[in-house]
Amino acid sequence: MECQDYGLKRTSEKNNLNLNPLQRGGLLPKESRKALIEFSDGYSICDYCAGRLDKISKPGINHFLDDLASFIGVDHARTVHGAREGKFAVMHAMCQPGDNIVVDGNAHYTTHLAAERNQVNIVEVSNDGYPEYRIKPDGFKEVLDVQLDKGADISLVLLTHVDGDYGNLTDARAVGKIAHDHGIPLLLNCAYSMGRLPINAKALNADFVVGSGHKSMAASGPVGVLGLKDEYADQVLKKSKRHAVKEIEMLGCTSRGAPVATLMASLPHVIDRVENWDQELNKTREFVKKMEEFGGIKQLGVKPKEHDLVRFETPIFDDIASKHPRRGFFLYEELKNRNIVGIKRGQTKWFKCSTYGFSQEQVDYIINAFTEIVEKYQK
């Protein structure tokens, strides 16, 4: 049998500036690129495994997990295949079919799928709508009071720390206190925050926390992080009756090759870079200010920005597209001609982007590119 050409060639990062928020926090440092090669074989991490991934000492996964737990402020840390698998594991351990969980209205679709797969019902705390789409902590109190007065079984509160639509950072500490005052644990989804900005789960009143290695922790995915308090370890890290050393919710073991190796190699890099979060935030706010100076471009979500993911409403580009022979593709093509990618093809009414990790010189180049495009079509 002769296979087709699968097109396994990618030059987005080598030749272009990639604005896609999904990509910005997942770029590997050189140490992780080396680990990617060293551990590229399927079960390469398992040469010296005695039955538990988290106990492997060569390479030092056991020590890595201790360092990771300290870094994110939890008692126990595990690697999983992604934040979604971490959410599923917590729900599966903490909830019974038919239970209710309270979730913010900006939650990622994988939160909904994890709940559906666990046969638990979602009760939603709505955002406040256009243009900020803010999640207010008091909304959790109102929903919990109503549900508990009705006699509903609420087994978990889940908050999206930073959502993937608007980049809103919600006050997790306040939501966690509200949940605890009602006797309910908090699961904090940090897929867009852990590894980009400093996270301490205990300080944020989170009983469980999940993160994304490939989205925000400079790792080659799929790989994620699950952290938890010691008081829930017996439930979430429960051992198999038949295979005594295996943790049931981990299905024995999770990442067994390059993903966990790159996550490990990137940890020192990630620990250093979160210390620069204030600089990244200031850079984002300045970028928003410059973009809104064009007129016809408006940042959606909470202002001022508290995260690097930005969603812009862009009627100025939609108006150009309505008259352009390439229609909605014009913006993608104009940017690509300037070696800027990450804005989806055909998208002109709005788009999401991030300048995380770019130098100021690169950000200035991006702003100048948008300036050239606007001026070109406003003549």
One Martini backbone bead per residue (centre of mass of N, CA, C, O) as a GRO file, in nm:
protein
  379
    1MET     BB    1   0.096   0.036   0.022
    2GLU     BB    2   0.030   0.378  -0.068
    3CYS     BB    3   0.073   0.675   0.068
    4GLN     BB    4  -0.008   0.975   0.125
    5ASP     BB    5   0.026   1.312   0.147
    6TYR     BB    6  -0.005   1.478   0.472
    7GLY     BB    7   0.139   1.755   0.522
    8LEU     BB    8   0.405   1.752   0.736
    9LYS     BB    9   0.410   2.092   0.741
   10ARG     BB   10   0.538   2.372   0.945
   11THR     BB   11   0.571   2.757   0.946
   12SER     BB   12   0.431   2.960   1.140
   13GLU     BB   13   0.673   3.018   1.349
   14LYS     BB   14   0.924   3.057   1.159
   15ASN     BB   15   0.773   3.284   0.942
   16ASN     BB   16   0.576   3.394   1.175
   17LEU     BB   17   0.322   3.576   1.338
   18ASN     BB   18   0.127   3.436   1.602
   19LEU     BB   19  -0.208   3.530   1.726
   20ASN     BB   20  -0.296   3.274   1.852
   21PRO     BB   21  -0.398   3.200   2.172
   22LEU     BB   22  -0.341   2.888   2.160
   23GLN     BB   23  -0.018   2.931   2.094
   24ARG     BB   24   0.145   3.131   2.283
   25GLY     BB   25   0.178   2.925   2.548
   26GLY     BB   26   0.309   2.660   2.362
   27LEU     BB   27   0.594   2.741   2.324
   28LEU     BB   28   0.903   2.605   2.287
   29PRO     BB   29   1.181   2.564   2.426
   30LYS     BB   30   1.487   2.429   2.369
   31GLU     BB   31   1.474   2.210   2.593
   32SER     BB   32   1.203   2.083   2.480
   33ARG     BB   33   1.302   2.009   2.196
   34LYS     BB   34   1.502   1.803   2.297
   35ALA     BB   35   1.298   1.622   2.455
   36LEU     BB   36   1.126   1.550   2.207
   37ILE     BB   37   1.344   1.369   2.084
   38GLU     BB   38   1.428   1.181   2.323
   39PHE     BB   39   1.083   1.119   2.371
   40SER     BB   40   0.932   1.022   2.092
   41ASP     BB   41   0.872   0.760   2.183
   42GLY     BB   42   0.598   0.627   2.304
   43TYR     BB   43   0.731   0.473   2.593
   44SER     BB   44   0.993   0.638   2.693
   45ILE     BB   45   0.915   0.701   3.003
   46CYS     BB   46   0.904   0.363   3.089
   47ASP     BB   47   1.183   0.218   3.144
   48TYR     BB   48   1.154   0.274   3.491
   49CYS     BB   49   0.883   0.130   3.556
   50ALA     BB   50   0.679   0.002   3.852
   51GLY     BB   51   0.352   0.116   3.782
   52ARG     BB   52   0.407   0.443   3.830
   53LEU     BB   53   0.435   0.743   3.693
   54ASP     BB   54   0.472   0.924   3.969
   55LYS     BB   55   0.739   0.724   4.051
   56ILE     BB   56   0.934   0.805   3.853
   57SER     BB   57   1.309   0.862   3.852
   58LYS     BB   58   1.370   0.776   3.527
   59PRO     BB   59   1.277   1.022   3.499
   60GLY     BB   60   1.186   1.286   3.741
   61ILE     BB   61   0.866   1.279   3.801
   62ASN     BB   62   0.840   1.291   4.106
   63HIS     BB   63   0.987   1.568   4.137
   64PHE     BB   64   0.818   1.728   3.939
   65LEU     BB   65   0.543   1.703   4.095
   66ASP     BB   66   0.642   1.854   4.341
   67ASP     BB   67   0.709   2.119   4.194
   68LEU     BB   68   0.430   2.164   4.069
   69ALA     BB   69   0.268   2.178   4.331
   70SER     BB   70   0.418   2.426   4.438
   71PHE     BB   71   0.364   2.621   4.197
   72ILE     BB   72   0.021   2.581   4.226
   73GLY     BB   73  -0.083   2.516   4.522
   74VAL     BB   74  -0.065   2.197   4.606
   75ASP     BB   75  -0.055   1.861   4.721
   76HIS     BB   76  -0.138   1.738   4.433
   77ALA     BB   77   0.006   1.603   4.125
   78ARG     BB   78  -0.095   1.556   3.779
   79THR     BB   79  -0.095   1.408   3.479
   80VAL     BB   80  -0.268   1.470   3.176
   81HIS     BB   81  -0.417   1.510   2.852
   82GLY     BB   82  -0.587   1.749   2.981
   83ALA     BB   83  -0.811   1.956   3.114
   84ARG     BB   84  -1.059   1.781   3.044
   85GLU     BB   85  -0.960   1.523   3.195
   86GLY     BB   86  -0.951   1.658   3.471
   87LYS     BB   87  -1.250   1.730   3.492
   88PHE     BB   88  -1.360   1.447   3.461
   89ALA     BB   89  -1.221   1.317   3.706
   90VAL     BB   90  -1.351   1.492   3.923
   91MET     BB   91  -1.646   1.438   3.856
   92HIS     BB   92  -1.632   1.126   3.883
   93ALA     BB   93  -1.541   1.134   4.190
   94MET     BB   94  -1.767   1.363   4.308
   95CYS     BB   95  -2.003   1.242   4.133
   96GLN     BB   96  -2.335   1.166   4.057
   97PRO     BB   97  -2.573   1.064   3.885
   98GLY     BB   98  -2.782   1.362   3.879
   99ASP     BB   99  -2.621   1.572   3.959
  100ASN     BB  100  -2.508   1.901   4.042
  101ILE     BB  101  -2.352   2.177   3.871
  102VAL     BB  102  -2.178   2.484   3.897
  103VAL     BB  103  -2.148   2.714   3.616
  104ASP     BB  104  -2.015   2.917   3.406
  105GLY     BB  105  -2.112   3.099   3.110
  106ASN     BB  106  -1.786   3.076   2.995
  107ALA     BB  107  -1.751   2.793   2.942
  108HIS     BB  108  -1.610   2.535   2.813
  109TYR     BB  109  -1.714   2.275   2.623
  110THR     BB  110  -1.561   2.054   2.798
  111THR     BB  111  -1.733   2.091   3.046
  112HIS     BB  112  -1.995   1.986   2.921
  113LEU     BB  113  -1.889   1.707   2.833
  114ALA     BB  114  -1.800   1.605   3.109
  115ALA     BB  115  -2.081   1.618   3.232
  116GLU     BB  116  -2.232   1.440   3.029
  117ARG     BB  117  -2.051   1.186   3.069
  118ASN     BB  118  -2.133   1.192   3.393
  119GLN     BB  119  -2.439   1.262   3.432
  120VAL     BB  120  -2.455   1.575   3.483
  121ASN     BB  121  -2.587   1.881   3.587
  122ILE     BB  122  -2.622   2.210   3.464
  123VAL     BB  123  -2.573   2.519   3.638
  124GLU     BB  124  -2.596   2.854   3.541
  125VAL     BB  125  -2.384   3.141   3.534
  126SER     BB  126  -2.434   3.431   3.410
  127ASN     BB  127  -2.355   3.673   3.220
  128ASP     BB  128  -2.378   4.038   3.145
  129GLY     BB  129  -2.306   4.077   2.864
  130TYR     BB  130  -2.296   4.317   2.658
  131PRO     BB  131  -1.947   4.374   2.629
  132GLU     BB  132  -1.815   4.199   2.882
  133TYR     BB  133  -1.906   3.917   2.998
  134ARG     BB  134  -1.936   3.902   3.303
  135ILE     BB  135  -1.842   3.733   3.600
  136LYS     BB  136  -2.017   3.720   3.902
  137PRO     BB  137  -1.986   3.599   4.212
  138ASP     BB  138  -2.283   3.653   4.314
  139GLY     BB  139  -2.410   3.450   4.113
  140PHE     BB  140  -2.336   3.197   4.277
  141LYS     BB  141  -2.505   3.257   4.527
  142GLU     BB  142  -2.780   3.271   4.392
  143VAL     BB  143  -2.780   2.985   4.269
  144LEU     BB  144  -2.724   2.822   4.526
  145ASP     BB  145  -2.965   2.916   4.692
  146VAL     BB  146  -3.185   2.816   4.500
  147GLN     BB  147  -3.101   2.516   4.479
  148LEU     BB  148  -3.097   2.447   4.787
  149ASP     BB  149  -3.395   2.530   4.840
  150LYS     BB  150  -3.487   2.290   4.633
  151GLY     BB  151  -3.290   2.032   4.703
  152ALA     BB  152  -3.036   2.020   4.555
  153ASP     BB  153  -2.757   1.841   4.430
  154ILE     BB  154  -2.442   1.984   4.506
  155SER     BB  155  -2.101   1.877   4.420
  156LEU     BB  156  -2.007   2.134   4.230
  157VAL     BB  157  -1.780   2.395   4.145
  158LEU     BB  158  -1.721   2.574   3.829
  159LEU     BB  159  -1.440   2.771   3.716
  160THR     BB  160  -1.338   2.999   3.475
  161HIS     BB  161  -1.076   3.186   3.504
  162VAL     BB  162  -1.018   3.193   3.183
  163ASP     BB  163  -1.164   3.266   2.899
  164GLY     BB  164  -1.180   3.184   2.536
  165ASP     BB  165  -1.352   3.446   2.430
  166TYR     BB  166  -1.253   3.721   2.626
  167GLY     BB  167  -1.039   3.705   2.866
  168ASN     BB  168  -1.170   3.666   3.145
  169LEU     BB  169  -1.098   3.740   3.482
  170THR     BB  170  -1.198   3.571   3.765
  171ASP     BB  171  -1.285   3.571   4.103
  172ALA     BB  172  -1.189   3.294   4.263
  173ARG     BB  173  -1.181   3.356   4.563
  174ALA     BB  174  -1.480   3.441   4.587
  175VAL     BB  175  -1.606   3.181   4.473
  176GLY     BB  176  -1.477   2.987   4.678
  177LYS     BB  177  -1.609   3.104   4.930
  178ILE     BB  178  -1.898   3.055   4.846
  179ALA     BB  179  -1.876   2.752   4.816
  180HIS     BB  180  -1.776   2.693   5.110
  181ASP     BB  181  -2.023   2.823   5.255
  182HIS     BB  182  -2.194   2.573   5.106
  183GLY     BB  183  -2.011   2.301   5.109
  184ILE     BB  184  -1.840   2.338   4.828
  185PRO     BB  185  -1.633   2.259   4.587
  186LEU     BB  186  -1.358   2.382   4.379
  187LEU     BB  187  -1.317   2.407   4.025
  188LEU     BB  188  -1.031   2.522   3.838
  189ASN     BB  189  -0.997   2.659   3.514
  190CYS     BB  190  -0.644   2.703   3.387
  191ALA     BB  191  -0.581   2.690   3.072
  192TYR     BB  192  -0.521   3.027   3.045
  193SER     BB  193  -0.319   3.060   3.318
  194MET     BB  194  -0.147   2.829   3.364
  195GLY     BB  195   0.184   2.957   3.281
  196ARG     BB  196   0.126   3.274   3.246
  197LEU     BB  197   0.032   3.306   3.545
  198PRO     BB  198   0.005   3.324   3.864
  199ILE     BB  199  -0.060   3.024   4.072
  200ASN     BB  200  -0.274   2.963   4.373
  201ALA     BB  201  -0.503   2.754   4.479
  202LYS     BB  202  -0.531   2.818   4.781
  203ALA     BB  203  -0.555   3.131   4.750
  204LEU     BB  204  -0.819   3.071   4.549
  205ASN     BB  205  -1.005   2.843   4.681
  206ALA     BB  206  -0.902   2.573   4.550
  207ASP     BB  207  -0.941   2.220   4.532
  208PHE     BB  208  -0.923   2.231   4.217
  209VAL     BB  209  -0.691   2.201   3.931
  210VAL     BB  210  -0.653   2.298   3.585
  211GLY     BB  211  -0.432   2.241   3.299
  212SER     BB  212  -0.242   2.343   2.998
  213GLY     BB  213   0.039   2.257   2.836
  214HIS     BB  214  -0.023   2.337   2.521
  215LYS     BB  215  -0.149   2.630   2.591
  216SER     BB  216   0.036   2.743   2.878
  217MET     BB  217   0.325   2.534   2.924
  218ALA     BB  218   0.530   2.474   2.689
  219ALA     BB  219   0.399   2.211   2.544
  220SER     BB  220   0.362   1.896   2.402
  221GLY     BB  221   0.090   1.762   2.292
  222PRO     BB  222  -0.111   1.608   2.495
  223VAL     BB  223  -0.131   1.806   2.808
  224GLY     BB  224  -0.187   1.805   3.166
  225VAL     BB  225  -0.321   1.940   3.480
  226LEU     BB  226  -0.359   1.810   3.820
  227GLY     BB  227  -0.494   1.956   4.120
  228LEU     BB  228  -0.496   1.892   4.489
  229LYS     BB  229  -0.619   1.833   4.783
  230ASP     BB  230  -0.578   1.611   5.036
  231GLU     BB  231  -0.890   1.567   5.118
  232TYR     BB  232  -0.934   1.437   4.800
  233ALA     BB  233  -0.742   1.192   4.740
  234ASP     BB  234  -0.922   0.937   4.800
  235GLN     BB  235  -1.106   0.999   4.550
  236VAL     BB  236  -0.921   1.086   4.299
  237LEU     BB  237  -0.672   0.867   4.399
  238LYS     BB  238  -0.793   0.603   4.371
  239LYS     BB  239  -0.755   0.266   4.399
  240SER     BB  240  -0.732  -0.036   4.278
  241LYS     BB  241  -0.839  -0.360   4.358
  242ARG     BB  242  -0.674  -0.522   4.129
  243HIS     BB  243  -0.457  -0.270   4.091
  244ALA     BB  244  -0.303  -0.137   4.353
  245VAL     BB  245  -0.123   0.108   4.209
  246LYS     BB  246  -0.369   0.211   4.057
  247GLU     BB  247  -0.531   0.493   3.933
  248ILE     BB  248  -0.841   0.524   3.822
  249GLU     BB  249  -0.867   0.824   3.700
  250MET     BB  250  -0.587   0.759   3.533
  251LEU     BB  251  -0.584   0.473   3.414
  252GLY     BB  252  -0.297   0.448   3.572
  253CYS     BB  253  -0.197   0.628   3.311
  254THR     BB  254  -0.077   0.873   3.110
  255SER     BB  255   0.169   1.016   3.007
  256ARG     BB  256   0.444   0.835   2.795
  257GLY     BB  257   0.615   1.090   2.666
  258ALA     BB  258   0.671   1.384   2.518
  259PRO     BB  259   0.468   1.559   2.674
  260VAL     BB  260   0.592   1.521   2.964
  261ALA     BB  261   0.884   1.597   2.892
  262THR     BB  262   0.820   1.893   2.803
  263LEU     BB  263   0.689   1.983   3.064
  264MET     BB  264   0.942   1.941   3.234
  265ALA     BB  265   1.144   2.120   3.067
  266SER     BB  266   0.953   2.390   3.100
  267LEU     BB  267   0.923   2.471   3.399
  268PRO     BB  268   1.153   2.681   3.442
  269HIS     BB  269   1.046   2.872   3.223
  270VAL     BB  270   0.763   2.917   3.347
  271ILE     BB  271   0.848   3.025   3.623
  272ASP     BB  272   0.985   3.276   3.500
  273ARG     BB  273   0.754   3.402   3.315
  274VAL     BB  274   0.535   3.473   3.537
  275GLU     BB  275   0.709   3.720   3.645
  276ASN     BB  276   0.614   3.884   3.360
  277TRP     BB  277   0.306   3.952   3.362
  278ASP     BB  278   0.289   4.261   3.383
  279GLN     BB  279   0.420   4.307   3.106
  280GLU     BB  280   0.211   4.158   2.938
  281LEU     BB  281  -0.033   4.328   3.027
  282ASN     BB  282   0.069   4.603   2.930
  283LYS     BB  283   0.101   4.519   2.635
  284THR     BB  284  -0.197   4.455   2.587
  285ARG     BB  285  -0.318   4.732   2.660
  286GLU     BB  286  -0.162   4.887   2.442
  287PHE     BB  287  -0.270   4.729   2.202
  288VAL     BB  288  -0.565   4.804   2.241
  289LYS     BB  289  -0.534   5.108   2.223
  290LYS     BB  290  -0.422   5.114   1.932
  291MET     BB  291  -0.659   4.963   1.792
  292GLU     BB  292  -0.890   5.170   1.887
  293GLU     BB  293  -0.779   5.423   1.726
  294PHE     BB  294  -0.907   5.358   1.445
  295GLY     BB  295  -1.179   5.279   1.452
  296GLY     BB  296  -1.397   5.013   1.440
  297ILE     BB  297  -1.259   4.910   1.717
  298LYS     BB  298  -1.351   4.665   1.980
  299GLN     BB  299  -1.323   4.565   2.295
  300LEU     BB  300  -1.407   4.281   2.448
  301GLY     BB  301  -1.478   4.274   2.761
  302VAL     BB  302  -1.298   4.343   3.017
  303LYS     BB  303  -1.212   4.661   3.164
  304PRO     BB  304  -0.924   4.621   3.184
  305LYS     BB  305  -0.710   4.405   3.098
  306GLU     BB  306  -0.629   4.056   3.252
  307HIS     BB  307  -0.542   3.943   2.966
  308ASP     BB  308  -0.410   3.839   2.651
  309LEU     BB  309  -0.684   3.772   2.557
  310VAL     BB  310  -0.842   3.907   2.260
  311ARG     BB  311  -1.154   4.067   2.168
  312PHE     BB  312  -1.264   4.188   1.856
  313GLU     BB  313  -1.458   4.435   1.717
  314THR     BB  314  -1.477   4.469   1.330
  315PRO     BB  315  -1.645   4.669   1.122
  316ILE     BB  316  -1.420   4.784   0.940
  317PHE     BB  317  -1.358   4.500   0.802
  318ASP     BB  318  -1.645   4.428   0.714
  319ASP     BB  319  -1.679   4.666   0.520
  320ILE     BB  320  -1.448   4.595   0.333
  321ALA     BB  321  -1.547   4.306   0.260
  322SER     BB  322  -1.816   4.400   0.110
  323LYS     BB  323  -1.610   4.531  -0.136
  324HIS     BB  324  -1.433   4.288  -0.170
  325PRO     BB  325  -1.339   4.032  -0.384
  326ARG     BB  326  -1.246   3.846  -0.116
  327ARG     BB  327  -1.383   3.941   0.114
  328GLY     BB  328  -1.316   3.780   0.414
  329PHE     BB  329  -1.010   3.708   0.309
  330PHE     BB  330  -0.844   3.974   0.310
  331LEU     BB  331  -0.721   3.986   0.597
  332TYR     BB  332  -0.560   3.729   0.597
  333GLU     BB  333  -0.390   3.805   0.340
  334GLU     BB  334  -0.267   4.070   0.439
  335LEU     BB  335  -0.121   3.944   0.681
  336LYS     BB  336   0.036   3.718   0.536
  337ASN     BB  337   0.204   3.921   0.362
  338ARG     BB  338   0.324   4.009   0.669
  339ASN     BB  339   0.370   3.755   0.852
  340ILE     BB  340   0.066   3.709   0.966
  341VAL     BB  341  -0.104   3.497   1.194
  342GLY     BB  342  -0.429   3.355   1.344
  343ILE     BB  343  -0.643   3.456   1.161
  344LYS     BB  344  -0.918   3.361   1.035
  345ARG     BB  345  -1.064   3.267   0.767
  346GLY     BB  346  -1.322   3.501   0.694
  347GLN     BB  347  -1.260   3.702   0.938
  348THR     BB  348  -1.423   4.040   1.025
  349LYS     BB  349  -1.620   4.101   1.268
  350TRP     BB  350  -1.416   3.918   1.436
  351PHE     BB  351  -1.141   3.864   1.678
  352LYS     BB  352  -0.872   3.673   1.806
  353CYS     BB  353  -0.587   3.756   2.026
  354SER     BB  354  -0.215   3.756   2.086
  355THR     BB  355   0.103   3.892   2.245
  356TYR     BB  356   0.231   3.664   2.380
  357GLY     BB  357   0.592   3.679   2.381
  358PHE     BB  358   0.635   3.931   2.245
  359SER     BB  359   0.796   4.178   2.138
  360GLN     BB  360   0.779   4.511   2.099
  361GLU     BB  361   0.866   4.507   1.804
  362GLN     BB  362   0.647   4.306   1.713
  363VAL     BB  363   0.401   4.468   1.803
  364ASP     BB  364   0.459   4.713   1.625
  365TYR     BB  365   0.437   4.558   1.360
  366ILE     BB  366   0.142   4.475   1.391
  367ILE     BB  367   0.021   4.757   1.412
  368ASN     BB  368   0.133   4.856   1.137
  369ALA     BB  369  -0.021   4.653   0.967
  370PHE     BB  370  -0.305   4.750   1.040
  371THR     BB  371  -0.257   5.038   0.945
  372GLU     BB  372  -0.207   4.975   0.646
  373ILE     BB  373  -0.480   4.839   0.590
  374VAL     BB  374  -0.663   5.073   0.663
  375GLU     BB  375  -0.533   5.289   0.472
  376LYS     BB  376  -0.570   5.138   0.203
  377TYR     BB  377  -0.913   5.134   0.238
  378GLN     BB  378  -0.952   5.466   0.308
  379LYS     BB  379  -0.886   5.615   0.027
   0.00000   0.00000   0.00000
